[in-house]
Amino acid sequence: MGSYALFLIALFLCKFLAVAILDPLDFLALQSIRKSLHDLPGSNFFASWDFTSDPCNFAGVYCDSDKVIALNLGDPRAGSPGLTGRIDPAIGKLSALAELSIVPGRIYGSLPQSVSQLKDLRFLAISRNFISGDIPATLGQLRSLKTLDLSYNLLTGEIPRSIGTLPELTNVILCHNHLSGSVPPFLSQVLTRVDLKHNALTGSLAPDSLPPSLQSLSLAWNQLTGPVDRLLSRLDQLNYLDLSLNQFTGPIPSQLFSFPITNLQLERNLFTGSVQPADQVTISTIDLSHNRLWGQISPMLSTVQNLYLNNNRFNGQIPASFVDRLLSGSIQILYLQHNYLTGIEIKPTAEIPVSSSLCLQYNCMVPPVQTPCPLKAGNEKTRPTAQCNEWKG
């Protein structure tokens, strides 16, 4: 039976039942979308999609009057097999669509350019599928878009600069793809979350490339370079920051440690300079390991529950405040291995709580207490004297 015939049947039923009649363009668009997508084995999401009945009662279809305003494809329950197939370009015909989401599954092919025709679209989330190709630059035409989530797909190419110009954008989640090129500047002054981790992004970040409204920033596992101290100093609303596994350089700004951050991940970069917070730090987890940081360890860091300073160039004595908090169980992880530290005032008979981990090996001292260290720390307890003398000199 043809599409038009089905529509006439639906039209007759709607008149007979005195219910709203779906716009013909929306009706035909839903038919095209249905033909290009299928339930994976074990899924029955499309069981209710019977085009002899009112499409506004289909699973995942939400209407306002005669228009489709939201389309949530696939069963959102955890463990659902999801859908497979391609996204039909006819999706661009749903002119009043404000929300489009597809649950994890095996959707493949590219994101249709026609999505850019959805001028009212505020929420676009197609995550954990197999979407490939470039992100259409024409998405920059979606001036009402608030959330863009295309994470965990197979996307390639650059992040279009046009996306950075979207004025209402609050969430950009493009992590776990194969995106390359630089991070575009984001102009939205209501942006709160940017997650671009696990891509192949390169280049540096301009000091004004992200707005002060940002609360969560993850750029980990890329190949980004250059200093970020001027940028980070402006982001005083951050509560989560992960820049790990990049090639960022320059100092870590001291004011960063006073921001409302709960988790600070800056490990495995090329950061240099000393680390000197102005006040006692309230961040629960800080990882600055595998950088090129130097100087004495600040006592202001002794209030951190999980502190990773290993594989740097810190020197001098470990402040007594660390010992007190370690023995009281307030510090859970204190990794200081592979530095140039010269001493810690702790008795060899001191009992470190079972819940706490301390590693001191491969410094310019003999560890006064024997504690289990990570396997990656190696077997050598003390750094060679020649290296310690060279560092002093």
C-alpha positions as YAML, in Angstrom:
chain: A
units: angstrom
residues:
- id: 1
  name: MET
  ca: [0.00, 0.00, 0.00]
- id: 2
  name: GLY
  ca: [1.42, 3.41, -0.98]
- id: 3
  name: SER
  ca: [2.27, 6.25, 1.38]
- id: 4
  name: TYR
  ca: [-0.52, 8.46, 0.06]
- id: 5
  name: ALA
  ca: [-3.10, 5.70, 0.48]
- id: 6
  name: LEU
  ca: [-1.98, 5.18, 4.08]
- id: 7
  name: PHE
  ca: [-2.26, 8.88, 4.70]
- id: 8
  name: LEU
  ca: [-5.84, 8.92, 3.34]
- id: 9
  name: ILE
  ca: [-6.73, 6.06, 5.67]
- id: 10
  name: ALA
  ca: [-5.18, 7.92, 8.61]
- id: 11
  name: LEU
  ca: [-7.02, 11.08, 7.55]
- id: 12
  name: PHE
  ca: [-10.32, 9.22, 7.49]
- id: 13
  name: LEU
  ca: [-9.69, 7.67, 10.92]
- id: 14
  name: CYS
  ca: [-8.70, 11.00, 12.42]
- id: 15
  name: LYS
  ca: [-11.90, 12.61, 11.12]
- id: 16
  name: PHE
  ca: [-13.97, 9.67, 12.31]
- id: 17
  name: LEU
  ca: [-12.45, 9.80, 15.78]
- id: 18
  name: ALA
  ca: [-12.46, 13.64, 15.88]
- id: 19
  name: VAL
  ca: [-8.75, 13.89, 16.74]
- id: 20
  name: ALA
  ca: [-6.09, 16.27, 15.43]
- id: 21
  name: ILE
  ca: [-4.79, 15.51, 11.93]
- id: 22
  name: LEU
  ca: [-1.01, 15.34, 11.60]
- id: 23
  name: ASP
  ca: [0.47, 17.65, 8.99]
- id: 24
  name: PRO
  ca: [0.91, 15.65, 5.72]
- id: 25
  name: LEU
  ca: [4.60, 16.57, 5.44]
- id: 26
  name: ASP
  ca: [5.24, 15.31, 8.96]
- id: 27
  name: PHE
  ca: [3.26, 12.13, 8.26]
- id: 28
  name: LEU
  ca: [5.32, 11.34, 5.15]
- id: 29
  name: ALA
  ca: [8.58, 12.27, 6.90]
- id: 30
  name: LEU
  ca: [7.86, 9.80, 9.70]
- id: 31
  name: GLN
  ca: [7.19, 7.10, 7.11]
- id: 32
  name: SER
  ca: [10.56, 7.73, 5.45]
- id: 33
  name: ILE
  ca: [12.33, 7.71, 8.83]
- id: 34
  name: ARG
  ca: [10.65, 4.41, 9.70]
- id: 35
  name: LYS
  ca: [11.72, 2.78, 6.41]
- id: 36
  name: SER
  ca: [15.38, 3.63, 6.96]
- id: 37
  name: LEU
  ca: [15.58, 2.40, 10.59]
- id: 38
  name: HIS
  ca: [14.99, -1.02, 12.13]
- id: 39
  name: ASP
  ca: [14.87, -2.64, 15.55]
- id: 40
  name: LEU
  ca: [17.95, -4.62, 16.47]
- id: 41
  name: PRO
  ca: [17.19, -8.19, 17.61]
- id: 42
  name: GLY
  ca: [15.57, -8.00, 21.03]
- id: 43
  name: SER
  ca: [14.12, -4.52, 20.46]
- id: 44
  name: ASN
  ca: [10.47, -3.81, 19.64]
- id: 45
  name: PHE
  ca: [10.52, -0.01, 19.66]
- id: 46
  name: PHE
  ca: [8.75, 0.25, 16.30]
- id: 47
  name: ALA
  ca: [5.93, -2.12, 17.29]
- id: 48
  name: SER
  ca: [3.58, 0.82, 17.86]
- id: 49
  name: TRP
  ca: [4.42, 2.54, 14.55]
- id: 50
  name: ASP
  ca: [1.25, 1.52, 12.67]
- id: 51
  name: PHE
  ca: [0.54, 4.19, 10.09]
- id: 52
  name: THR
  ca: [-3.16, 3.34, 9.98]
- id: 53
  name: SER
  ca: [-3.39, 4.99, 13.42]
- id: 54
  name: ASP
  ca: [-2.46, 8.42, 14.77]
- id: 55
  name: PRO
  ca: [1.35, 8.88, 14.56]
- id: 56
  name: CYS
  ca: [1.20, 11.17, 17.59]
- id: 57
  name: ASN
  ca: [0.60, 8.02, 19.64]
- id: 58
  name: PHE
  ca: [3.70, 6.28, 18.30]
- id: 59
  name: ALA
  ca: [6.49, 5.47, 20.76]
- id: 60
  name: GLY
  ca: [8.95, 8.38, 20.87]
- id: 61
  name: VAL
  ca: [6.77, 10.78, 18.87]
- id: 62
  name: TYR
  ca: [5.44, 13.89, 20.59]
- id: 63
  name: CYS
  ca: [3.13, 16.36, 18.89]
- id: 64
  name: ASP
  ca: [1.75, 19.82, 19.44]
- id: 65
  name: SER
  ca: [-1.45, 20.24, 17.46]
- id: 66
  name: ASP
  ca: [-0.67, 18.90, 13.97]
- id: 67
  name: LYS
  ca: [3.15, 19.03, 14.16]
- id: 68
  name: VAL
  ca: [5.84, 16.70, 15.54]
- id: 69
  name: ILE
  ca: [7.86, 18.63, 18.13]
- id: 70
  name: ALA
  ca: [10.00, 15.84, 19.61]
- id: 71
  name: LEU
  ca: [11.39, 12.60, 18.25]
- id: 72
  name: ASN
  ca: [13.11, 10.21, 20.67]
- id: 73
  name: LEU
  ca: [14.05, 7.13, 18.67]
- id: 74
  name: GLY
  ca: [14.76, 3.82, 20.39]
- id: 75
  name: ASP
  ca: [13.97, 2.39, 23.81]
- id: 76
  name: PRO
  ca: [15.78, 4.53, 26.42]
- id: 77
  name: ARG
  ca: [15.87, 1.77, 29.06]
- id: 78
  name: ALA
  ca: [19.34, 0.59, 30.04]
- id: 79
  name: GLY
  ca: [20.42, -2.51, 28.16]
- id: 80
  name: SER
  ca: [18.06, -1.94, 25.24]
- id: 81
  name: PRO
  ca: [19.57, -3.22, 21.94]
- id: 82
  name: GLY
  ca: [18.62, -0.01, 20.14]
- id: 83
  name: LEU
  ca: [18.14, 0.59, 16.43]
- id: 84
  name: THR
  ca: [20.12, 0.11, 13.24]
- id: 85
  name: GLY
  ca: [20.03, 1.71, 9.80]
- id: 86
  name: ARG
  ca: [20.50, 5.26, 8.56]
- id: 87
  name: ILE
  ca: [18.91, 8.58, 9.43]
- id: 88
  name: ASP
  ca: [16.74, 9.52, 6.46]
- id: 89
  name: PRO
  ca: [17.17, 13.10, 5.13]
- id: 90
  name: ALA
  ca: [13.37, 13.44, 5.37]
- id: 91
  name: ILE
  ca: [13.94, 14.24, 9.04]
- id: 92
  name: GLY
  ca: [14.52, 17.83, 7.88]
- id: 93
  name: LYS
  ca: [10.83, 18.00, 6.89]
- id: 94
  name: LEU
  ca: [9.70, 17.95, 10.54]
- id: 95
  name: SER
  ca: [9.66, 21.73, 10.56]
- id: 96
  name: ALA
  ca: [8.53, 22.19, 14.19]
- id: 97
  name: LEU
  ca: [10.97, 19.65, 15.67]
- id: 98
  name: ALA
  ca: [12.59, 20.99, 18.85]
- id: 99
  name: GLU
  ca: [14.12, 17.76, 20.18]
- id: 100
  name: LEU
  ca: [15.83, 14.88, 18.39]
- id: 101
  name: SER
  ca: [17.49, 12.01, 20.18]
- id: 102
  name: ILE
  ca: [18.50, 8.47, 19.25]
- id: 103
  name: VAL
  ca: [19.46, 6.02, 21.99]
- id: 104
  name: PRO
  ca: [22.67, 3.95, 21.75]
- id: 105
  name: GLY
  ca: [22.53, 1.41, 18.97]
- id: 106
  name: ARG
  ca: [24.03, 0.75, 15.55]
- id: 107
  name: ILE
  ca: [22.92, 3.75, 13.50]
- id: 108
  name: TYR
  ca: [25.47, 4.26, 10.71]
- id: 109
  name: GLY
  ca: [26.08, 6.67, 7.84]
- id: 110
  name: SER
  ca: [26.43, 10.43, 8.04]
- id: 111
  name: LEU
  ca: [24.34, 13.00, 9.86]
- id: 112
  name: PRO
  ca: [22.00, 14.37, 7.15]
- id: 113
  name: GLN
  ca: [22.59, 17.97, 6.10]
- id: 114
  name: SER
  ca: [18.82, 18.38, 6.26]
- id: 115
  name: VAL
  ca: [18.98, 18.46, 10.08]
- id: 116
  name: SER
  ca: [20.10, 22.07, 9.57]
- id: 117
  name: GLN
  ca: [16.59, 22.89, 8.30]
- id: 118
  name: LEU
  ca: [15.13, 22.29, 11.78]
- id: 119
  name: LYS
  ca: [15.14, 25.94, 12.82]
- id: 120
  name: ASP
  ca: [13.39, 25.28, 16.16]
- id: 121
  name: LEU
  ca: [15.76, 22.48, 17.21]
- id: 122
  name: ARG
  ca: [17.01, 22.96, 20.77]
- id: 123
  name: PHE
  ca: [18.22, 19.46, 21.66]
- id: 124
  name: LEU
  ca: [20.21, 17.16, 19.35]
- id: 125
  name: ALA
  ca: [21.61, 13.99, 20.91]
- id: 126
  name: ILE
  ca: [22.76, 11.02, 18.84]
- id: 127
  name: SER
  ca: [25.31, 9.30, 21.06]
- id: 128
  name: ARG
  ca: [26.96, 5.86, 21.12]
- id: 129
  name: ASN
  ca: [26.18, 4.85, 17.56]
- id: 130
  name: PHE
  ca: [28.28, 4.56, 14.39]
- id: 131
  name: ILE
  ca: [27.64, 7.96, 12.80]
- id: 132
  name: SER
  ca: [30.54, 8.78, 10.46]
- id: 133
  name: GLY
  ca: [31.69, 11.58, 8.19]
- id: 134
  name: ASP
  ca: [31.97, 15.27, 9.01]
- id: 135
  name: ILE
  ca: [29.83, 17.34, 11.35]
- id: 136
  name: PRO
  ca: [27.80, 19.51, 8.95]
- id: 137
  name: ALA
  ca: [28.94, 23.13, 9.12]
- id: 138
  name: THR
  ca: [25.32, 24.07, 8.44]
- id: 139
  name: LEU
  ca: [24.45, 23.11, 12.03]
- id: 140
  name: GLY
  ca: [25.54, 26.69, 12.72]
- id: 141
  name: GLN
  ca: [22.15, 27.69, 11.29]
- id: 142
  name: LEU
  ca: [20.39, 26.14, 14.30]
- id: 143
  name: ARG
  ca: [20.37, 29.37, 16.30]
- id: 144
  name: SER
  ca: [18.11, 27.93, 19.04]
- id: 145
  name: LEU
  ca: [20.27, 24.87, 19.69]
- id: 146
  name: LYS
  ca: [21.14, 24.39, 23.38]
- id: 147
  name: THR
  ca: [22.55, 20.85, 23.53]
- id: 148
  name: LEU
  ca: [24.69, 19.14, 20.90]
- id: 149
  name: ASP
  ca: [25.68, 15.58, 21.82]
- id: 150
  name: LEU
  ca: [27.29, 13.48, 19.09]
- id: 151
  name: SER
  ca: [29.62, 11.61, 21.45]
- id: 152
  name: TYR
  ca: [30.90, 8.05, 21.01]
- id: 153
  name: ASN
  ca: [30.57, 7.88, 17.23]
- id: 154
  name: LEU
  ca: [32.98, 7.70, 14.28]
- id: 155
  name: LEU
  ca: [32.94, 11.36, 13.25]
- id: 156
  name: THR
  ca: [35.95, 12.78, 11.41]
- id: 157
  name: GLY
  ca: [37.07, 16.17, 10.15]
- id: 158
  name: GLU
  ca: [37.13, 19.44, 12.05]
- id: 159
  name: ILE
  ca: [34.64, 20.90, 14.51]
- id: 160
  name: PRO
  ca: [32.94, 23.57, 12.38]
- id: 161
  name: ARG
  ca: [33.65, 27.08, 13.60]
- id: 162
  name: SER
  ca: [29.99, 27.85, 12.93]
- id: 163
  name: ILE
  ca: [29.02, 25.71, 15.93]
- id: 164
  name: GLY
  ca: [31.01, 28.02, 18.16]
- id: 165
  name: THR
  ca: [28.82, 30.94, 17.07]
- id: 166
  name: LEU
  ca: [25.55, 29.41, 18.33]
- id: 167
  name: PRO
  ca: [24.26, 31.96, 20.87]
- id: 168
  name: GLU
  ca: [22.11, 29.65, 23.05]
- id: 169
  name: LEU
  ca: [24.50, 26.71, 23.30]
- id: 170
  name: THR
  ca: [24.85, 25.27, 26.83]
- id: 171
  name: ASN
  ca: [26.27, 21.76, 26.24]
- id: 172
  name: VAL
  ca: [28.74, 20.59, 23.58]
- id: 173
  name: ILE
  ca: [29.57, 16.87, 23.90]
- id: 174
  name: LEU
  ca: [31.66, 15.52, 21.03]
- id: 175
  name: CYS
  ca: [33.94, 13.18, 22.97]
- id: 176
  name: HIS
  ca: [35.15, 9.77, 21.73]
- id: 177
  name: ASN
  ca: [35.21, 10.47, 18.00]
- id: 178
  name: HIS
  ca: [38.04, 10.97, 15.49]
- id: 179
  name: LEU
  ca: [37.80, 14.74, 15.16]
- id: 180
  name: SER
  ca: [40.88, 16.72, 14.14]
- id: 181
  name: GLY
  ca: [41.90, 20.34, 13.73]
- id: 182
  name: SER
  ca: [41.63, 23.04, 16.38]
- id: 183
  name: VAL
  ca: [39.04, 23.82, 19.05]
- id: 184
  name: PRO
  ca: [36.87, 26.65, 17.71]
- id: 185
  name: PRO
  ca: [36.13, 29.63, 19.96]
- id: 186
  name: PHE
  ca: [32.72, 29.41, 21.65]
- id: 187
  name: LEU
  ca: [30.81, 32.67, 21.84]
- id: 188
  name: SER
  ca: [27.76, 31.55, 23.85]
- id: 189
  name: GLN
  ca: [27.71, 33.30, 27.22]
- id: 190
  name: VAL
  ca: [25.51, 30.55, 28.72]
- id: 191
  name: LEU
  ca: [27.81, 27.64, 27.82]
- id: 192
  name: THR
  ca: [28.29, 25.35, 30.83]
- id: 193
  name: ARG
  ca: [29.78, 22.11, 29.49]
- id: 194
  name: VAL
  ca: [32.37, 21.33, 26.80]
- id: 195
  name: ASP
  ca: [33.51, 17.71, 26.43]
- id: 196
  name: LEU
  ca: [35.87, 17.03, 23.53]
- id: 197
  name: LYS
  ca: [38.02, 14.30, 25.09]
- id: 198
  name: HIS
  ca: [39.37, 11.32, 23.13]
- id: 199
  name: ASN
  ca: [39.75, 12.93, 19.73]
- id: 200
  name: ALA
  ca: [42.79, 14.04, 17.67]
- id: 201
  name: LEU
  ca: [42.48, 17.80, 18.20]
- id: 202
  name: THR
  ca: [45.56, 19.99, 17.77]
- id: 203
  name: GLY
  ca: [46.59, 23.61, 18.13]
- id: 204
  name: SER
  ca: [46.35, 26.01, 21.06]
- id: 205
  name: LEU
  ca: [43.49, 27.71, 22.89]
- id: 206
  name: ALA
  ca: [43.12, 31.49, 22.79]
- id: 207
  name: PRO
  ca: [42.64, 33.18, 26.21]
- id: 208
  name: ASP
  ca: [39.11, 34.24, 25.26]
- id: 209
  name: SER
  ca: [38.05, 31.08, 23.41]
- id: 210
  name: LEU
  ca: [35.74, 29.87, 26.20]
- id: 211
  name: PRO
  ca: [33.22, 31.92, 28.22]
- id: 212
  name: PRO
  ca: [33.39, 32.44, 32.03]
- id: 213
  name: SER
  ca: [30.04, 30.63, 32.36]
- id: 214
  name: LEU
  ca: [31.77, 27.28, 31.78]
- id: 215
  name: GLN
  ca: [31.37, 24.75, 34.62]
- id: 216
  name: SER
  ca: [32.77, 21.56, 33.11]
- id: 217
  name: LEU
  ca: [35.65, 21.31, 30.63]
- id: 218
  name: SER
  ca: [37.21, 18.08, 29.35]
- id: 219
  name: LEU
  ca: [39.83, 18.15, 26.60]
- id: 220
  name: ALA
  ca: [41.73, 15.03, 27.68]
- id: 221
  name: TRP
  ca: [43.37, 12.60, 25.26]
- id: 222
  name: ASN
  ca: [44.06, 15.05, 22.44]
- id: 223
  name: GLN
  ca: [47.22, 16.68, 21.07]
- id: 224
  name: LEU
  ca: [46.58, 20.25, 22.17]
- id: 225
  name: THR
  ca: [49.51, 22.57, 22.84]
- id: 226
  name: GLY
  ca: [50.45, 25.96, 24.23]
- id: 227
  name: PRO
  ca: [49.80, 27.77, 27.52]
- id: 228
  name: VAL
  ca: [46.34, 27.89, 29.11]
- id: 229
  name: ASP
  ca: [47.00, 30.01, 32.23]
- id: 230
  name: ARG
  ca: [45.27, 33.14, 30.89]
- id: 231
  name: LEU
  ca: [42.30, 31.10, 29.69]
- id: 232
  name: LEU
  ca: [41.87, 29.13, 32.93]
- id: 233
  name: SER
  ca: [42.17, 32.25, 35.10]
- id: 234
  name: ARG
  ca: [38.90, 33.52, 33.58]
- id: 235
  name: LEU
  ca: [36.88, 30.32, 34.15]
- id: 236
  name: ASP
  ca: [36.05, 30.86, 37.82]
- id: 237
  name: GLN
  ca: [32.80, 28.82, 37.66]
- id: 238
  name: LEU
  ca: [34.57, 25.55, 36.86]
- id: 239
  name: ASN
  ca: [33.65, 22.54, 38.98]
- id: 240
  name: TYR
  ca: [35.31, 19.94, 36.75]
- id: 241
  name: LEU
  ca: [38.49, 20.28, 34.68]
- id: 242
  name: ASP
  ca: [40.32, 17.56, 32.75]
- id: 243
  name: LEU
  ca: [43.14, 18.60, 30.42]
- id: 244
  name: SER
  ca: [45.14, 15.39, 30.85]
- id: 245
  name: LEU
  ca: [47.16, 13.68, 28.13]
- id: 246
  name: ASN
  ca: [47.87, 16.70, 25.97]
- id: 247
  name: GLN
  ca: [50.96, 18.85, 25.45]
- id: 248
  name: PHE
  ca: [49.92, 22.01, 27.28]
- id: 249
  name: THR
  ca: [52.80, 24.20, 28.45]
- id: 250
  name: GLY
  ca: [53.41, 27.12, 30.80]
- id: 251
  name: PRO
  ca: [52.36, 27.64, 34.41]
- id: 252
  name: ILE
  ca: [49.26, 26.49, 36.28]
- id: 253
  name: PRO
  ca: [47.53, 29.65, 37.55]
- id: 254
  name: SER
  ca: [47.34, 29.81, 41.36]
- id: 255
  name: GLN
  ca: [43.73, 31.07, 41.34]
- id: 256
  name: LEU
  ca: [42.63, 27.81, 39.71]
- id: 257
  name: PHE
  ca: [42.95, 26.10, 43.11]
- id: 258
  name: SER
  ca: [40.34, 28.42, 44.64]
- id: 259
  name: PHE
  ca: [37.67, 27.66, 42.03]
- id: 260
  name: PRO
  ca: [34.71, 25.39, 43.04]
- id: 261
  name: ILE
  ca: [36.38, 22.38, 41.39]
- id: 262
  name: THR
  ca: [35.88, 18.88, 42.80]
- id: 263
  name: ASN
  ca: [38.15, 17.06, 40.36]
- id: 264
  name: LEU
  ca: [41.24, 18.60, 38.74]
- id: 265
  name: GLN
  ca: [43.05, 16.49, 36.13]
- id: 266
  name: LEU
  ca: [46.12, 18.08, 34.54]
- id: 267
  name: GLU
  ca: [48.39, 15.02, 34.35]
- id: 268
  name: ARG
  ca: [50.66, 14.06, 31.47]
- id: 269
  name: ASN
  ca: [51.26, 17.47, 29.96]
- id: 270
  name: LEU
  ca: [54.28, 19.79, 29.81]
- id: 271
  name: PHE
  ca: [53.26, 22.25, 32.54]
- id: 272
  name: THR
  ca: [56.16, 24.07, 34.20]
- id: 273
  name: GLY
  ca: [56.77, 26.36, 37.17]
- id: 274
  name: SER
  ca: [55.89, 26.13, 40.84]
- id: 275
  name: VAL
  ca: [52.47, 25.31, 42.30]
- id: 276
  name: GLN
  ca: [51.51, 27.90, 44.90]
- id: 277
  name: PRO
  ca: [47.82, 28.09, 45.88]
- id: 278
  name: ALA
  ca: [46.98, 31.27, 47.79]
- id: 279
  name: ASP
  ca: [44.76, 29.50, 50.34]
- id: 280
  name: GLN
  ca: [44.04, 26.04, 51.70]
- id: 281
  name: VAL
  ca: [42.76, 23.91, 48.81]
- id: 282
  name: THR
  ca: [39.30, 22.31, 49.06]
- id: 283
  name: ILE
  ca: [39.47, 20.28, 45.82]
- id: 284
  name: SER
  ca: [39.11, 16.58, 46.70]
- id: 285
  name: THR
  ca: [41.18, 15.11, 43.83]
- id: 286
  name: ILE
  ca: [44.13, 16.77, 42.09]
- id: 287
  name: ASP
  ca: [46.37, 15.03, 39.57]
- id: 288
  name: LEU
  ca: [49.39, 17.04, 38.40]
- id: 289
  name: SER
  ca: [51.57, 14.00, 37.74]
- id: 290
  name: HIS
  ca: [53.90, 13.56, 34.77]
- id: 291
  name: ASN
  ca: [54.62, 17.23, 34.13]
- id: 292
  name: ARG
  ca: [57.67, 19.47, 34.59]
- id: 293
  name: LEU
  ca: [56.59, 21.23, 37.77]
- id: 294
  name: TRP
  ca: [59.25, 22.27, 40.26]
- id: 295
  name: GLY
  ca: [59.80, 24.02, 43.58]
- id: 296
  name: GLN
  ca: [58.71, 23.06, 47.06]
- id: 297
  name: ILE
  ca: [55.38, 21.39, 47.72]
- id: 298
  name: SER
  ca: [52.95, 23.89, 49.18]
- id: 299
  name: PRO
  ca: [51.37, 23.05, 52.56]
- id: 300
  name: MET
  ca: [48.15, 24.48, 51.11]
- id: 301
  name: LEU
  ca: [47.79, 21.19, 49.22]
- id: 302
  name: SER
  ca: [47.72, 19.05, 52.38]
- id: 303
  name: THR
  ca: [43.91, 19.27, 52.55]
- id: 304
  name: VAL
  ca: [43.51, 17.42, 49.22]
- id: 305
  name: GLN
  ca: [42.20, 13.87, 49.72]
- id: 306
  name: ASN
  ca: [43.76, 12.37, 46.59]
- id: 307
  name: LEU
  ca: [46.94, 14.13, 45.47]
- id: 308
  name: TYR
  ca: [49.15, 12.98, 42.61]
- id: 309
  name: LEU
  ca: [52.38, 15.00, 42.28]
- id: 310
  name: ASN
  ca: [54.55, 12.13, 41.09]
- id: 311
  name: ASN
  ca: [56.91, 12.31, 38.11]
- id: 312
  name: ASN
  ca: [57.74, 16.00, 38.36]
- id: 313
  name: ARG
  ca: [60.71, 18.00, 39.66]
- id: 314
  name: PHE
  ca: [59.53, 18.99, 43.13]
- id: 315
  name: ASN
  ca: [62.31, 19.37, 45.70]
- id: 316
  name: GLY
  ca: [62.88, 20.21, 49.38]
- id: 317
  name: GLN
  ca: [61.12, 18.90, 52.47]
- id: 318
  name: ILE
  ca: [57.57, 17.59, 52.47]
- id: 319
  name: PRO
  ca: [55.55, 19.90, 54.78]
- id: 320
  name: ALA
  ca: [54.64, 18.51, 58.22]
- id: 321
  name: SER
  ca: [50.95, 19.19, 57.59]
- id: 322
  name: PHE
  ca: [50.95, 16.33, 55.08]
- id: 323
  name: VAL
  ca: [52.20, 13.91, 57.72]
- id: 324
  name: ASP
  ca: [49.51, 14.94, 60.21]
- id: 325
  name: ARG
  ca: [46.71, 14.52, 57.73]
- id: 326
  name: LEU
  ca: [48.13, 11.28, 56.37]
- id: 327
  name: LEU
  ca: [48.30, 9.67, 59.83]
- id: 328
  name: SER
  ca: [44.78, 10.86, 60.65]
- id: 329
  name: GLY
  ca: [43.42, 9.22, 57.48]
- id: 330
  name: SER
  ca: [42.33, 12.52, 55.94]
- id: 331
  name: ILE
  ca: [44.63, 11.93, 52.97]
- id: 332
  name: GLN
  ca: [43.68, 8.82, 51.00]
- id: 333
  name: ILE
  ca: [46.29, 8.98, 48.22]
- id: 334
  name: LEU
  ca: [49.60, 10.85, 48.33]
- id: 335
  name: TYR
  ca: [51.85, 9.99, 45.40]
- id: 336
  name: LEU
  ca: [55.17, 11.86, 45.48]
- id: 337
  name: GLN
  ca: [57.43, 9.35, 43.74]
- id: 338
  name: HIS
  ca: [59.90, 10.31, 41.01]
- id: 339
  name: ASN
  ca: [60.72, 13.81, 42.20]
- id: 340
  name: TYR
  ca: [63.75, 15.38, 43.93]
- id: 341
  name: LEU
  ca: [62.31, 15.58, 47.45]
- id: 342
  name: THR
  ca: [64.87, 15.52, 50.26]
- id: 343
  name: GLY
  ca: [62.94, 14.57, 53.38]
- id: 344
  name: ILE
  ca: [59.76, 13.96, 55.34]
- id: 345
  name: GLU
  ca: [59.40, 14.09, 59.12]
- id: 346
  name: ILE
  ca: [57.69, 10.80, 59.83]
- id: 347
  name: LYS
  ca: [58.75, 8.11, 62.29]
- id: 348
  name: PRO
  ca: [59.68, 4.73, 60.81]
- id: 349
  name: THR
  ca: [57.26, 3.18, 63.30]
- id: 350
  name: ALA
  ca: [54.36, 5.42, 62.23]
- id: 351
  name: GLU
  ca: [51.22, 3.51, 61.34]
- id: 352
  name: ILE
  ca: [49.66, 4.79, 58.17]
- id: 353
  name: PRO
  ca: [45.93, 3.91, 58.00]
- id: 354
  name: VAL
  ca: [45.02, 1.02, 55.71]
- id: 355
  name: SER
  ca: [42.72, 3.37, 53.81]
- id: 356
  name: SER
  ca: [45.65, 5.66, 52.88]
- id: 357
  name: SER
  ca: [48.32, 5.18, 50.19]
- id: 358
  name: LEU
  ca: [51.73, 6.87, 50.31]
- id: 359
  name: CYS
  ca: [54.52, 6.53, 47.76]
- id: 360
  name: LEU
  ca: [57.87, 8.26, 48.25]
- id: 361
  name: GLN
  ca: [60.31, 6.18, 46.23]
- id: 362
  name: TYR
  ca: [62.84, 7.50, 43.73]
- id: 363
  name: ASN
  ca: [63.47, 10.83, 45.44]
- id: 364
  name: CYS
  ca: [66.65, 12.33, 46.91]
- id: 365
  name: MET
  ca: [66.15, 10.52, 50.22]
- id: 366
  name: VAL
  ca: [65.76, 7.07, 51.65]
- id: 367
  name: PRO
  ca: [62.04, 6.61, 52.38]
- id: 368
  name: PRO
  ca: [61.72, 6.48, 56.19]
- id: 369
  name: VAL
  ca: [58.65, 4.23, 55.92]
- id: 370
  name: GLN
  ca: [58.15, 1.30, 53.60]
- id: 371
  name: THR
  ca: [54.82, 1.61, 51.81]
- id: 372
  name: PRO
  ca: [53.44, -0.18, 48.77]
- id: 373
  name: CYS
  ca: [53.77, 1.85, 45.57]
- id: 374
  name: PRO
  ca: [52.18, 1.42, 42.14]
- id: 375
  name: LEU
  ca: [53.99, -1.07, 39.90]
- id: 376
  name: LYS
  ca: [54.73, 1.73, 37.43]
- id: 377
  name: ALA
  ca: [56.91, 3.41, 40.09]
- id: 378
  name: GLY
  ca: [59.59, 0.77, 39.52]
- id: 379
  name: ASN
  ca: [61.80, -0.98, 42.07]
- id: 380
  name: GLU
  ca: [64.45, 1.67, 42.81]
- id: 381
  name: LYS
  ca: [63.89, 3.24, 46.23]
- id: 382
  name: THR
  ca: [66.21, 6.25, 45.86]
- id: 383
  name: ARG
  ca: [67.24, 8.51, 43.00]
- id: 384
  name: PRO
  ca: [70.98, 8.31, 42.09]
- id: 385
  name: THR
  ca: [73.10, 10.81, 44.05]
- id: 386
  name: ALA
  ca: [74.57, 12.26, 40.85]
- id: 387
  name: GLN
  ca: [71.09, 13.26, 39.65]
- id: 388
  name: CYS
  ca: [70.28, 14.88, 43.00]
- id: 389
  name: ASN
  ca: [73.54, 16.83, 43.03]
- id: 390
  name: GLU
  ca: [72.99, 17.94, 39.45]
- id: 391
  name: TRP
  ca: [69.50, 19.17, 40.32]
- id: 392
  name: LYS
  ca: [70.84, 21.14, 43.31]
- id: 393
  name: GLY
  ca: [73.62, 22.64, 41.25]
...
